[in-house]
Amino acid sequence: MNTRSVRFRLTAWYAGLLAAVFVLFSVSTYQLLQHYLQHSLADLLLRRTDQIAVSLLANAEKTGDAYVADEIKARYAPENYDRFIRVTRGDGGVIYASGRAADFDPTGLPPSDHTRVARLADGSKLLVAARTYQSPGGRSYILESGGPMQPIEITLRRLLLLLVLGVPLVAGIAILGGYFLLRRALGPVVRIAQSAEQITLHNLNERLPLTDTGDELEQLSLALNRMIDRLREAFEQNRRFLADASHELRTPLTALRGELESVLPDAQPAPVRDRIGSALEEVDRLAKIVETLFAISRLEAGEAQREWARFDLAQLATGTAEQMALLADDKGVAVECDAAPGVNVEGDQARIKQVVVNLLDNAIKYTPAGGSIRLRVHALGQKAVMEVIDTGIGIPATALPHVFERFFRVDEARSRQVDGAGLGLAIVKSICAAHGGLVEVDSAEQRGSRFRVELPLAQKV
C-alpha cells in the first residue's frame, strides 16, 4: 500500500469519525435546547398559576369570582400576549377563560399538576400547565396556564438551520485541515520509506534521514540505522568469509589437480586410472564452484565497476547466441536471436556476457530435442531489456521464488539430468544487481520459461 492510499484511508476514517461526532453533537444540542426551552416555559407557566392562586384565589370567597376574573384580565392581559389562562372551580364552573379558550379543545387539557403540548383549532400549539389549588376556605380550583410554542419553534428552526449549514462547513474545514496535517505528519515517514527503498546490498553505507524532532519517528530512524549497521557488518563478515574461503581453497585444489594429473599416466591398473580420472573431474567441478563463489564475492564488494565500459548489449547478445548455437545444435535445439542494434549499456562486458551465456546454457540444458530458444534484446523506456524464452520443461511454481538462490536445485531428477552446482542463476542475479539491474523469471511446468533481464541504458553522449 502506497503513502497516498494510506493518507486517503486515514482521512476517510477521520472524516467518518468526525462526521459521527458532529451528528451526535448536533442531535444532542437540538434536543437539549428543546428540553431547556420547554422546561423554562413550563416553569414560567406553573409560577403564574401559583401567583394567581396565592394572590387571588386565597380570598376568592370574600372578593367574589367576578373580582378574580377582572384582576386576572387586568394583571396578565392574556389576550394581548397570546396567552391562555383558565380558572375553574371544583364543581366545573368557569371563573375566567382567556379569549383563546374559545378555540381550545378542553379534551386536550393535561391532567392536574402536569404540562403538555396542546394544539388549537387554528393549528398553533400551546404548552399548557395545569395545577390544582385548595383555598383556606376549603374550595378547590383548577388553574390552567398556557403559552405559545411558536417562539420555541422559531428558535429551534434557526438552530437547525445553523447546524445544517454550519456543521458540514466546520467538518469540511476540519477534514481538510486534518488531511494536510496528516500529510505533513507522514512526510518524514515517506522520506524514510524512500530512503529505505534505495538501500541495497551494495550501498549499506547509506543511512535513513533523521527528523530531529525528538519524537517516535526520530527514535524509529535511529533504530533502523542501527539495524542497517548490524546488517552491513553481517554482510561484510559473510563476504569476507566467502572471499577468504574461496581464495584459500584455490591453492590446495590447484595442487591436488596437479598431483592427480602427474600420477594419472603411470597409474596401473585401469580401474585405478578411472578412479583418478573421476577424482580429477570432481576437482575441476570444485574449482569451478570456488571460482564462481569468488566471483560472487567480488561482485557484492563492488569490484565489477572497475572494468566498466560502454557497449552494445544487442551486439554482445547476438555474438554470444551464435557461439552457443553450436551447443544447441548438438542437442537438436534451435536458437533464434532478435536483437535490435543500438541498445547501449555501461558495465563489465565480460560479466554481462556471462549472464547471456548462463541463461542460454540453462535454457539449452532444460529444453528437450526439437524445442526452441529465443533471445530478444530491445530498449524499453530507460531500460535495456533482454529475454531468454525457451520451450523447455519449465519450473514448478513452488521452486520459482528460490531459483536465484545459491546451490538451489529444483529436484533430484533435474540434478541427475544435467551437470551443475546450482550457482549459474545466483551469479546472474549478482551480476545484474552489481550493474543496477534485475533479473526475473516466469515459468510453468511443461510450458517453458522466460528469463527477463533489465539493465539501465547508457546515458547519451
VEXBAMI-131930 format. One record per residue (C-alpha): residue number from 1; x, y, z. Coordinates in steps of 0.5 Angstrom, whole numbers. Each point is the difference from the previous one (the first is absolute). Layout:
N
<pt nr="NUM" xx="X" yy="Y" zz="Z"/>
...
***
This chain:
461
<pt nr="1" xx="0" yy="0" zz="0"/>
<pt nr="2" xx="3" yy="7" zz="-2"/>
<pt nr="3" xx="0" yy="6" zz="4"/>
<pt nr="4" xx="-5" yy="4" zz="-4"/>
<pt nr="5" xx="-5" yy="-6" zz="1"/>
<pt nr="6" xx="2" yy="0" zz="8"/>
<pt nr="7" xx="-2" yy="7" zz="0"/>
<pt nr="8" xx="-7" yy="-1" zz="-3"/>
<pt nr="9" xx="-2" yy="-5" zz="4"/>
<pt nr="10" xx="2" yy="3" zz="7"/>
<pt nr="11" xx="-3" yy="7" zz="-3"/>
<pt nr="12" xx="-6" yy="-5" zz="-1"/>
<pt nr="13" xx="0" yy="-3" zz="7"/>
<pt nr="14" xx="1" yy="7" zz="3"/>
<pt nr="15" xx="-6" yy="3" zz="-4"/>
<pt nr="16" xx="-5" yy="-5" zz="2"/>
<pt nr="17" xx="2" yy="0" zz="7"/>
<pt nr="18" xx="0" yy="8" zz="0"/>
<pt nr="19" xx="-7" yy="0" zz="-4"/>
<pt nr="20" xx="-3" yy="-5" zz="5"/>
<pt nr="21" xx="3" yy="4" zz="6"/>
<pt nr="22" xx="-4" yy="7" zz="-4"/>
<pt nr="23" xx="-6" yy="-4" zz="-1"/>
<pt nr="24" xx="0" yy="-2" zz="7"/>
<pt nr="25" xx="1" yy="7" zz="3"/>
<pt nr="26" xx="-5" yy="3" zz="-5"/>
<pt nr="27" xx="-5" yy="-5" zz="3"/>
<pt nr="28" xx="1" yy="1" zz="7"/>
<pt nr="29" xx="1" yy="7" zz="-1"/>
<pt nr="30" xx="-7" yy="1" zz="-3"/>
<pt nr="31" xx="-3" yy="-5" zz="5"/>
<pt nr="32" xx="3" yy="3" zz="6"/>
<pt nr="33" xx="-2" yy="7" zz="-2"/>
<pt nr="34" xx="-7" yy="-2" zz="-2"/>
<pt nr="35" xx="-1" yy="-3" zz="7"/>
<pt nr="36" xx="3" yy="6" zz="3"/>
<pt nr="37" xx="-5" yy="5" zz="-3"/>
<pt nr="38" xx="-6" yy="-4" zz="1"/>
<pt nr="39" xx="2" yy="-1" zz="7"/>
<pt nr="40" xx="1" yy="7" zz="1"/>
<pt nr="41" xx="-6" yy="2" zz="-3"/>
<pt nr="42" xx="-4" yy="-6" zz="4"/>
<pt nr="43" xx="4" yy="3" zz="7"/>
<pt nr="44" xx="-3" yy="7" zz="-2"/>
<pt nr="45" xx="-7" yy="-2" zz="-1"/>
<pt nr="46" xx="0" yy="-4" zz="6"/>
<pt nr="47" xx="3" yy="6" zz="4"/>
<pt nr="48" xx="-6" yy="4" zz="-3"/>
<pt nr="49" xx="-5" yy="-5" zz="3"/>
<pt nr="50" xx="3" yy="1" zz="6"/>
<pt nr="51" xx="0" yy="7" zz="0"/>
<pt nr="52" xx="-8" yy="0" zz="-2"/>
<pt nr="53" xx="-1" yy="-5" zz="6"/>
<pt nr="54" xx="3" yy="4" zz="5"/>
<pt nr="55" xx="-2" yy="7" zz="-2"/>
<pt nr="56" xx="-7" yy="-1" zz="-2"/>
<pt nr="57" xx="-3" yy="-7" zz="2"/>
<pt nr="58" xx="2" yy="0" zz="7"/>
<pt nr="59" xx="-5" yy="5" zz="1"/>
<pt nr="60" xx="-5" yy="-1" zz="-5"/>
<pt nr="61" xx="-6" yy="-2" zz="5"/>
<pt nr="62" xx="1" yy="7" zz="2"/>
<pt nr="63" xx="1" yy="4" zz="-6"/>
<pt nr="64" xx="-4" yy="-4" zz="-5"/>
<pt nr="65" xx="1" yy="-3" zz="-7"/>
<pt nr="66" xx="-1" yy="6" zz="-4"/>
<pt nr="67" xx="6" yy="4" zz="4"/>
<pt nr="68" xx="4" yy="-6" zz="-1"/>
<pt nr="69" xx="-1" yy="0" zz="-8"/>
<pt nr="70" xx="1" yy="7" zz="0"/>
<pt nr="71" xx="6" yy="0" zz="3"/>
<pt nr="72" xx="3" yy="-5" zz="-4"/>
<pt nr="73" xx="-2" yy="3" zz="-6"/>
<pt nr="74" xx="3" yy="7" zz="3"/>
<pt nr="75" xx="6" yy="-3" zz="2"/>
<pt nr="76" xx="2" yy="-5" zz="-5"/>
<pt nr="77" xx="-4" yy="2" zz="-6"/>
<pt nr="78" xx="1" yy="-7" zz="-4"/>
<pt nr="79" xx="-4" yy="3" zz="-6"/>
<pt nr="80" xx="6" yy="5" zz="-1"/>
<pt nr="81" xx="6" yy="-5" zz="1"/>
<pt nr="82" xx="-4" yy="-6" zz="-4"/>
<pt nr="83" xx="0" yy="-4" zz="7"/>
<pt nr="84" xx="-5" yy="-5" zz="2"/>
<pt nr="85" xx="-3" yy="1" zz="8"/>
<pt nr="86" xx="-6" yy="-4" zz="2"/>
<pt nr="87" xx="-2" yy="-1" zz="7"/>
<pt nr="88" xx="-6" yy="-5" zz="2"/>
<pt nr="89" xx="-3" yy="-2" zz="7"/>
<pt nr="90" xx="0" yy="-7" zz="2"/>
<pt nr="91" xx="-8" yy="0" zz="-2"/>
<pt nr="92" xx="2" yy="1" zz="-7"/>
<pt nr="93" xx="-2" yy="8" zz="0"/>
<pt nr="94" xx="5" yy="4" zz="-4"/>
<pt nr="95" xx="2" yy="6" zz="4"/>
<pt nr="96" xx="4" yy="3" zz="-6"/>
<pt nr="97" xx="3" yy="-2" zz="-7"/>
<pt nr="98" xx="4" yy="4" zz="-5"/>
<pt nr="99" xx="-2" yy="2" zz="-7"/>
<pt nr="100" xx="4" yy="-6" zz="-3"/>
<pt nr="101" xx="-4" yy="-5" zz="4"/>
<pt nr="102" xx="-6" yy="0" zz="-5"/>
<pt nr="103" xx="5" yy="-3" zz="-5"/>
<pt nr="104" xx="3" yy="-5" zz="5"/>
<pt nr="105" xx="-3" yy="-7" zz="1"/>
<pt nr="106" xx="-1" yy="-2" zz="7"/>
<pt nr="107" xx="1" yy="-7" zz="-1"/>
<pt nr="108" xx="8" yy="1" zz="-2"/>
<pt nr="109" xx="1" yy="3" zz="7"/>
<pt nr="110" xx="5" yy="-3" zz="4"/>
<pt nr="111" xx="-1" yy="-4" zz="7"/>
<pt nr="112" xx="1" yy="4" zz="6"/>
<pt nr="113" xx="7" yy="3" zz="2"/>
<pt nr="114" xx="2" yy="-2" zz="-7"/>
<pt nr="115" xx="3" yy="3" zz="-6"/>
<pt nr="116" xx="-2" yy="-2" zz="-7"/>
<pt nr="117" xx="0" yy="3" zz="-7"/>
<pt nr="118" xx="-7" yy="1" zz="-3"/>
<pt nr="119" xx="-2" yy="2" zz="-7"/>
<pt nr="120" xx="-5" yy="6" zz="-1"/>
<pt nr="121" xx="-5" yy="0" zz="-5"/>
<pt nr="122" xx="4" yy="4" zz="-5"/>
<pt nr="123" xx="6" yy="-5" zz="0"/>
<pt nr="124" xx="4" yy="4" zz="5"/>
<pt nr="125" xx="3" yy="-3" zz="6"/>
<pt nr="126" xx="0" yy="2" zz="8"/>
<pt nr="127" xx="4" yy="-3" zz="5"/>
<pt nr="128" xx="-6" yy="-1" zz="6"/>
<pt nr="129" xx="2" yy="0" zz="7"/>
<pt nr="130" xx="-6" yy="-3" zz="5"/>
<pt nr="131" xx="0" yy="1" zz="8"/>
<pt nr="132" xx="-5" yy="-2" zz="5"/>
<pt nr="133" xx="-1" yy="5" zz="6"/>
<pt nr="134" xx="-3" yy="0" zz="6"/>
<pt nr="135" xx="-2" yy="6" zz="3"/>
<pt nr="136" xx="0" yy="1" zz="8"/>
<pt nr="137" xx="-8" yy="1" zz="0"/>
<pt nr="138" xx="0" yy="-8" zz="-3"/>
<pt nr="139" xx="-2" yy="2" zz="-7"/>
<pt nr="140" xx="4" yy="-4" zz="-6"/>
<pt nr="141" xx="2" yy="3" zz="-6"/>
<pt nr="142" xx="4" yy="-2" zz="-7"/>
<pt nr="143" xx="5" yy="5" zz="-3"/>
<pt nr="144" xx="2" yy="0" zz="-7"/>
<pt nr="145" xx="5" yy="4" zz="-3"/>
<pt nr="146" xx="3" yy="-1" zz="-7"/>
<pt nr="147" xx="5" yy="4" zz="-4"/>
<pt nr="148" xx="1" yy="-1" zz="-8"/>
<pt nr="149" xx="5" yy="-4" zz="-2"/>
<pt nr="150" xx="2" yy="4" zz="-6"/>
<pt nr="151" xx="6" yy="4" zz="3"/>
<pt nr="152" xx="3" yy="-7" zz="2"/>
<pt nr="153" xx="-1" yy="-3" zz="-7"/>
<pt nr="154" xx="3" yy="6" zz="-4"/>
<pt nr="155" xx="6" yy="0" zz="5"/>
<pt nr="156" xx="1" yy="-8" zz="-2"/>
<pt nr="157" xx="-1" yy="1" zz="-7"/>
<pt nr="158" xx="5" yy="5" zz="0"/>
<pt nr="159" xx="5" yy="-4" zz="4"/>
<pt nr="160" xx="-2" yy="-6" zz="-5"/>
<pt nr="161" xx="2" yy="5" zz="-6"/>
<pt nr="162" xx="6" yy="2" zz="3"/>
<pt nr="163" xx="2" yy="-8" zz="2"/>
<pt nr="164" xx="-2" yy="-2" zz="-7"/>
<pt nr="165" xx="4" yy="6" zz="-4"/>
<pt nr="166" xx="6" yy="0" zz="6"/>
<pt nr="167" xx="2" yy="-7" zz="2"/>
<pt nr="168" xx="1" yy="-2" zz="-8"/>
<pt nr="169" xx="5" yy="6" zz="-1"/>
<pt nr="170" xx="3" yy="-1" zz="7"/>
<pt nr="171" xx="1" yy="-7" zz="-1"/>
<pt nr="172" xx="3" yy="1" zz="-7"/>
<pt nr="173" xx="5" yy="5" zz="2"/>
<pt nr="174" xx="2" yy="-5" zz="6"/>
<pt nr="175" xx="1" yy="-5" zz="-5"/>
<pt nr="176" xx="4" yy="4" zz="-5"/>
<pt nr="177" xx="4" yy="2" zz="6"/>
<pt nr="178" xx="1" yy="-7" zz="2"/>
<pt nr="179" xx="2" yy="-2" zz="-7"/>
<pt nr="180" xx="5" yy="5" zz="0"/>
<pt nr="181" xx="3" yy="-1" zz="7"/>
<pt nr="182" xx="0" yy="-8" zz="-2"/>
<pt nr="183" xx="3" yy="1" zz="-6"/>
<pt nr="184" xx="5" yy="5" zz="4"/>
<pt nr="185" xx="1" yy="-6" zz="5"/>
<pt nr="186" xx="1" yy="-5" zz="-5"/>
<pt nr="187" xx="5" yy="4" zz="-3"/>
<pt nr="188" xx="6" yy="-3" zz="4"/>
<pt nr="189" xx="-3" yy="-7" zz="-1"/>
<pt nr="190" xx="0" yy="1" zz="-8"/>
<pt nr="191" xx="7" yy="2" zz="0"/>
<pt nr="192" xx="3" yy="-5" zz="5"/>
<pt nr="193" xx="-4" yy="-5" zz="-5"/>
<pt nr="194" xx="3" yy="3" zz="-6"/>
<pt nr="195" xx="7" yy="-1" zz="3"/>
<pt nr="196" xx="-1" yy="-7" zz="3"/>
<pt nr="197" xx="-2" yy="-2" zz="-8"/>
<pt nr="198" xx="6" yy="3" zz="-2"/>
<pt nr="199" xx="5" yy="-4" zz="5"/>
<pt nr="200" xx="2" yy="-7" zz="-3"/>
<pt nr="201" xx="6" yy="-5" zz="1"/>
<pt nr="202" xx="4" yy="5" zz="-4"/>
<pt nr="203" xx="-1" yy="6" zz="4"/>
<pt nr="204" xx="-1" yy="-2" zz="7"/>
<pt nr="205" xx="5" yy="6" zz="2"/>
<pt nr="206" xx="-7" yy="5" zz="-1"/>
<pt nr="207" xx="-4" yy="2" zz="5"/>
<pt nr="208" xx="-7" yy="2" zz="1"/>
<pt nr="209" xx="-2" yy="7" zz="2"/>
<pt nr="210" xx="-1" yy="3" zz="7"/>
<pt nr="211" xx="-6" yy="4" zz="1"/>
<pt nr="212" xx="4" yy="4" zz="6"/>
<pt nr="213" xx="-7" yy="0" zz="4"/>
<pt nr="214" xx="2" yy="-4" zz="6"/>
<pt nr="215" xx="-7" yy="-4" zz="-1"/>
<pt nr="216" xx="-1" yy="-7" zz="-2"/>
<pt nr="217" xx="2" yy="1" zz="-7"/>
<pt nr="218" xx="7" yy="2" zz="1"/>
<pt nr="219" xx="0" yy="-6" zz="5"/>
<pt nr="220" xx="-2" yy="-4" zz="-6"/>
<pt nr="221" xx="5" yy="3" zz="-4"/>
<pt nr="222" xx="6" yy="-1" zz="5"/>
<pt nr="223" xx="-3" yy="-8" zz="1"/>
<pt nr="224" xx="0" yy="-1" zz="-8"/>
<pt nr="225" xx="7" yy="3" zz="-1"/>
<pt nr="226" xx="3" yy="-4" zz="6"/>
<pt nr="227" xx="-3" yy="-6" zz="-3"/>
<pt nr="228" xx="3" yy="1" zz="-7"/>
<pt nr="229" xx="7" yy="1" zz="3"/>
<pt nr="230" xx="-1" yy="-7" zz="3"/>
<pt nr="231" xx="-2" yy="-3" zz="-7"/>
<pt nr="232" xx="6" yy="4" zz="-3"/>
<pt nr="233" xx="4" yy="-4" zz="5"/>
<pt nr="234" xx="-3" yy="-6" zz="-1"/>
<pt nr="235" xx="0" yy="0" zz="-8"/>
<pt nr="236" xx="8" yy="2" zz="1"/>
<pt nr="237" xx="1" yy="-5" zz="4"/>
<pt nr="238" xx="-3" yy="-5" zz="-5"/>
<pt nr="239" xx="3" yy="3" zz="-6"/>
<pt nr="240" xx="7" yy="0" zz="3"/>
<pt nr="241" xx="-1" yy="-8" zz="2"/>
<pt nr="242" xx="-2" yy="-1" zz="-7"/>
<pt nr="243" xx="5" yy="3" zz="-3"/>
<pt nr="244" xx="6" yy="-3" zz="5"/>
<pt nr="245" xx="-3" yy="-7" zz="0"/>
<pt nr="246" xx="0" yy="1" zz="-8"/>
<pt nr="247" xx="7" yy="2" zz="0"/>
<pt nr="248" xx="2" yy="-5" zz="5"/>
<pt nr="249" xx="-3" yy="-6" zz="-4"/>
<pt nr="250" xx="3" yy="2" zz="-7"/>
<pt nr="251" xx="7" yy="-1" zz="2"/>
<pt nr="252" xx="-1" yy="-8" zz="3"/>
<pt nr="253" xx="-5" yy="-1" zz="-6"/>
<pt nr="254" xx="6" yy="2" zz="-5"/>
<pt nr="255" xx="5" yy="-4" zz="4"/>
<pt nr="256" xx="-5" yy="-6" zz="0"/>
<pt nr="257" xx="-1" yy="0" zz="-7"/>
<pt nr="258" xx="7" yy="1" zz="-2"/>
<pt nr="259" xx="1" yy="-6" zz="5"/>
<pt nr="260" xx="-5" yy="-4" zz="-4"/>
<pt nr="261" xx="2" yy="2" zz="-7"/>
<pt nr="262" xx="7" yy="-2" zz="2"/>
<pt nr="263" xx="-2" yy="-7" zz="2"/>
<pt nr="264" xx="-5" yy="-2" zz="-5"/>
<pt nr="265" xx="5" yy="-2" zz="-6"/>
<pt nr="266" xx="3" yy="-5" zz="4"/>
<pt nr="267" xx="-6" yy="-3" zz="4"/>
<pt nr="268" xx="-1" yy="-7" zz="0"/>
<pt nr="269" xx="-4" yy="-4" zz="-1"/>
<pt nr="270" xx="-6" yy="3" zz="-4"/>
<pt nr="271" xx="-5" yy="1" zz="6"/>
<pt nr="272" xx="5" yy="4" zz="4"/>
<pt nr="273" xx="1" yy="5" zz="-6"/>
<pt nr="274" xx="-8" yy="0" zz="-1"/>
<pt nr="275" xx="0" yy="2" zz="7"/>
<pt nr="276" xx="5" yy="5" zz="0"/>
<pt nr="277" xx="-4" yy="3" zz="-6"/>
<pt nr="278" xx="-6" yy="0" zz="3"/>
<pt nr="279" xx="3" yy="4" zz="6"/>
<pt nr="280" xx="3" yy="5" zz="-5"/>
<pt nr="281" xx="-7" yy="1" zz="-2"/>
<pt nr="282" xx="-2" yy="2" zz="7"/>
<pt nr="283" xx="6" yy="4" zz="1"/>
<pt nr="284" xx="-2" yy="4" zz="-6"/>
<pt nr="285" xx="-7" yy="1" zz="2"/>
<pt nr="286" xx="2" yy="2" zz="7"/>
<pt nr="287" xx="5" yy="5" zz="-3"/>
<pt nr="288" xx="-6" yy="3" zz="-5"/>
<pt nr="289" xx="-4" yy="1" zz="7"/>
<pt nr="290" xx="5" yy="3" zz="3"/>
<pt nr="291" xx="2" yy="5" zz="-6"/>
<pt nr="292" xx="-8" yy="1" zz="0"/>
<pt nr="293" xx="0" yy="2" zz="7"/>
<pt nr="294" xx="6" yy="4" zz="0"/>
<pt nr="295" xx="-3" yy="4" zz="-6"/>
<pt nr="296" xx="-7" yy="1" zz="4"/>
<pt nr="297" xx="4" yy="3" zz="6"/>
<pt nr="298" xx="4" yy="5" zz="-5"/>
<pt nr="299" xx="-7" yy="2" zz="-3"/>
<pt nr="300" xx="-3" yy="1" zz="7"/>
<pt nr="301" xx="6" yy="4" zz="2"/>
<pt nr="302" xx="-1" yy="5" zz="-6"/>
<pt nr="303" xx="6" yy="-2" zz="-4"/>
<pt nr="304" xx="-3" yy="-1" zz="-6"/>
<pt nr="305" xx="-1" yy="7" zz="-1"/>
<pt nr="306" xx="8" yy="1" zz="-1"/>
<pt nr="307" xx="-1" yy="-3" zz="-7"/>
<pt nr="308" xx="-6" yy="4" zz="-3"/>
<pt nr="309" xx="0" yy="2" zz="-7"/>
<pt nr="310" xx="-6" yy="2" zz="-5"/>
<pt nr="311" xx="-2" yy="-6" zz="-5"/>
<pt nr="312" xx="-6" yy="-2" zz="-4"/>
<pt nr="313" xx="-4" yy="-5" zz="4"/>
<pt nr="314" xx="-3" yy="-3" zz="-6"/>
<pt nr="315" xx="6" yy="-1" zz="-4"/>
<pt nr="316" xx="3" yy="-4" zz="6"/>
<pt nr="317" xx="-6" yy="-4" zz="0"/>
<pt nr="318" xx="0" yy="-1" zz="-7"/>
<pt nr="319" xx="7" yy="-3" zz="0"/>
<pt nr="320" xx="-1" yy="-4" zz="6"/>
<pt nr="321" xx="-6" yy="-3" zz="-3"/>
<pt nr="322" xx="4" yy="-2" zz="-6"/>
<pt nr="323" xx="5" yy="-3" zz="5"/>
<pt nr="324" xx="-5" yy="-4" zz="4"/>
<pt nr="325" xx="-4" yy="-2" zz="-6"/>
<pt nr="326" xx="6" yy="-6" zz="-2"/>
<pt nr="327" xx="-2" yy="-3" zz="7"/>
<pt nr="328" xx="-7" yy="1" zz="-1"/>
<pt nr="329" xx="0" yy="-4" zz="-7"/>
<pt nr="330" xx="4" yy="-6" zz="3"/>
<pt nr="331" xx="-7" yy="-1" zz="5"/>
<pt nr="332" xx="-5" yy="2" zz="-6"/>
<pt nr="333" xx="-2" yy="6" zz="3"/>
<pt nr="334" xx="-1" yy="7" zz="-5"/>
<pt nr="335" xx="3" yy="6" zz="3"/>
<pt nr="336" xx="-3" yy="7" zz="-3"/>
<pt nr="337" xx="2" yy="7" zz="1"/>
<pt nr="338" xx="-4" yy="6" zz="0"/>
<pt nr="339" xx="4" yy="6" zz="2"/>
<pt nr="340" xx="-1" yy="7" zz="-2"/>
<pt nr="341" xx="7" yy="4" zz="-1"/>
<pt nr="342" xx="2" yy="6" zz="4"/>
<pt nr="343" xx="-2" yy="-3" zz="7"/>
<pt nr="344" xx="6" yy="3" zz="3"/>
<pt nr="345" xx="1" yy="-1" zz="8"/>
<pt nr="346" xx="6" yy="1" zz="4"/>
<pt nr="347" xx="3" yy="-5" zz="4"/>
<pt nr="348" xx="5" yy="-6" zz="0"/>
<pt nr="349" xx="-1" yy="-3" zz="-7"/>
<pt nr="350" xx="3" yy="-7" zz="3"/>
<pt nr="351" xx="-4" yy="0" zz="5"/>
<pt nr="352" xx="-6" yy="1" zz="-4"/>
<pt nr="353" xx="2" yy="-5" zz="-5"/>
<pt nr="354" xx="0" yy="-5" zz="6"/>
<pt nr="355" xx="-7" yy="2" zz="1"/>
<pt nr="356" xx="-2" yy="-2" zz="-7"/>
<pt nr="357" xx="4" yy="-6" zz="0"/>
<pt nr="358" xx="-3" yy="-2" zz="6"/>
<pt nr="359" xx="-7" yy="1" zz="-2"/>
<pt nr="360" xx="1" yy="-3" zz="-6"/>
<pt nr="361" xx="3" yy="-6" zz="2"/>
<pt nr="362" xx="-5" yy="-1" zz="6"/>
<pt nr="363" xx="-5" yy="0" zz="-6"/>
<pt nr="364" xx="3" yy="-5" zz="-4"/>
<pt nr="365" xx="1" yy="-5" zz="6"/>
<pt nr="366" xx="-7" yy="0" zz="1"/>
<pt nr="367" xx="-3" yy="0" zz="-7"/>
<pt nr="368" xx="-1" yy="-6" zz="-3"/>
<pt nr="369" xx="2" yy="-2" zz="-7"/>
<pt nr="370" xx="-5" yy="3" zz="-5"/>
<pt nr="371" xx="-1" yy="6" zz="4"/>
<pt nr="372" xx="2" yy="7" zz="-1"/>
<pt nr="373" xx="3" yy="6" zz="4"/>
<pt nr="374" xx="-1" yy="8" zz="-2"/>
<pt nr="375" xx="5" yy="5" zz="2"/>
<pt nr="376" xx="-3" yy="7" zz="0"/>
<pt nr="377" xx="3" yy="7" zz="1"/>
<pt nr="378" xx="-3" yy="7" zz="0"/>
<pt nr="379" xx="-1" yy="6" zz="3"/>
<pt nr="380" xx="-6" yy="2" zz="5"/>
<pt nr="381" xx="0" yy="7" zz="3"/>
<pt nr="382" xx="6" yy="1" zz="3"/>
<pt nr="383" xx="2" yy="-8" zz="1"/>
<pt nr="384" xx="3" yy="-5" zz="-4"/>
<pt nr="385" xx="-4" yy="-6" zz="0"/>
<pt nr="386" xx="3" yy="-7" zz="-2"/>
<pt nr="387" xx="-5" yy="-6" zz="0"/>
<pt nr="388" xx="2" yy="-7" zz="-1"/>
<pt nr="389" xx="-6" yy="-4" zz="-2"/>
<pt nr="390" xx="0" yy="-8" zz="0"/>
<pt nr="391" xx="-5" yy="-6" zz="-1"/>
<pt nr="392" xx="3" yy="-4" zz="5"/>
<pt nr="393" xx="-2" yy="-4" zz="6"/>
<pt nr="394" xx="-2" yy="6" zz="4"/>
<pt nr="395" xx="1" yy="2" zz="7"/>
<pt nr="396" xx="-5" yy="-2" zz="6"/>
<pt nr="397" xx="-4" yy="5" zz="3"/>
<pt nr="398" xx="3" yy="-2" zz="7"/>
<pt nr="399" xx="7" yy="1" zz="-3"/>
<pt nr="400" xx="-1" yy="7" zz="-3"/>
<pt nr="401" xx="2" yy="4" zz="6"/>
<pt nr="402" xx="6" yy="-4" zz="1"/>
<pt nr="403" xx="4" yy="-1" zz="-7"/>
<pt nr="404" xx="4" yy="6" zz="1"/>
<pt nr="405" xx="3" yy="-3" zz="7"/>
<pt nr="406" xx="7" yy="-3" zz="0"/>
<pt nr="407" xx="0" yy="-7" zz="0"/>
<pt nr="408" xx="-7" yy="-1" zz="-1"/>
<pt nr="409" xx="-2" yy="-6" zz="-5"/>
<pt nr="410" xx="-7" yy="-1" zz="-2"/>
<pt nr="411" xx="-1" yy="-7" zz="2"/>
<pt nr="412" xx="5" yy="-6" zz="-1"/>
<pt nr="413" xx="-3" yy="-2" zz="-6"/>
<pt nr="414" xx="3" yy="6" zz="-4"/>
<pt nr="415" xx="6" yy="0" zz="4"/>
<pt nr="416" xx="2" yy="-7" zz="-3"/>
<pt nr="417" xx="-2" yy="2" zz="-7"/>
<pt nr="418" xx="5" yy="6" zz="0"/>
<pt nr="419" xx="6" yy="2" zz="3"/>
<pt nr="420" xx="1" yy="6" zz="4"/>
<pt nr="421" xx="0" yy="2" zz="7"/>
<pt nr="422" xx="-6" yy="5" zz="1"/>
<pt nr="423" xx="5" yy="6" zz="-1"/>
<pt nr="424" xx="-2" yy="3" zz="-7"/>
<pt nr="425" xx="-6" yy="4" zz="1"/>
<pt nr="426" xx="3" yy="2" zz="7"/>
<pt nr="427" xx="6" yy="3" zz="-4"/>
<pt nr="428" xx="-5" yy="3" zz="-5"/>
<pt nr="429" xx="-4" yy="4" zz="6"/>
<pt nr="430" xx="6" yy="2" zz="3"/>
<pt nr="431" xx="3" yy="3" zz="-7"/>
<pt nr="432" xx="-7" yy="3" zz="-1"/>
<pt nr="433" xx="0" yy="3" zz="7"/>
<pt nr="434" xx="7" yy="3" zz="-1"/>
<pt nr="435" xx="-2" yy="3" zz="-6"/>
<pt nr="436" xx="-6" yy="4" zz="3"/>
<pt nr="437" xx="-5" yy="-5" zz="-4"/>
<pt nr="438" xx="-4" yy="-6" zz="2"/>
<pt nr="439" xx="-2" yy="-7" zz="-3"/>
<pt nr="440" xx="-7" yy="-3" zz="1"/>
<pt nr="441" xx="-3" yy="-7" zz="-2"/>
<pt nr="442" xx="-7" yy="-2" zz="-3"/>
<pt nr="443" xx="-1" yy="-8" zz="-1"/>
<pt nr="444" xx="-4" yy="-5" zz="1"/>
<pt nr="445" xx="1" yy="-8" zz="-1"/>
<pt nr="446" xx="0" yy="-3" zz="-7"/>
<pt nr="447" xx="-1" yy="7" zz="-3"/>
<pt nr="448" xx="7" yy="3" zz="0"/>
<pt nr="449" xx="3" yy="6" zz="4"/>
<pt nr="450" xx="1" yy="7" zz="-1"/>
<pt nr="451" xx="6" yy="4" zz="3"/>
<pt nr="452" xx="0" yy="7" zz="0"/>
<pt nr="453" xx="6" yy="5" zz="1"/>
<pt nr="454" xx="-1" yy="7" zz="1"/>
<pt nr="455" xx="6" yy="5" zz="0"/>
<pt nr="456" xx="1" yy="8" zz="0"/>
<pt nr="457" xx="1" yy="3" zz="-7"/>
<pt nr="458" xx="7" yy="3" zz="-1"/>
<pt nr="459" xx="-1" yy="8" zz="0"/>
<pt nr="460" xx="0" yy="3" zz="-7"/>
<pt nr="461" xx="7" yy="4" zz="-1"/>
***
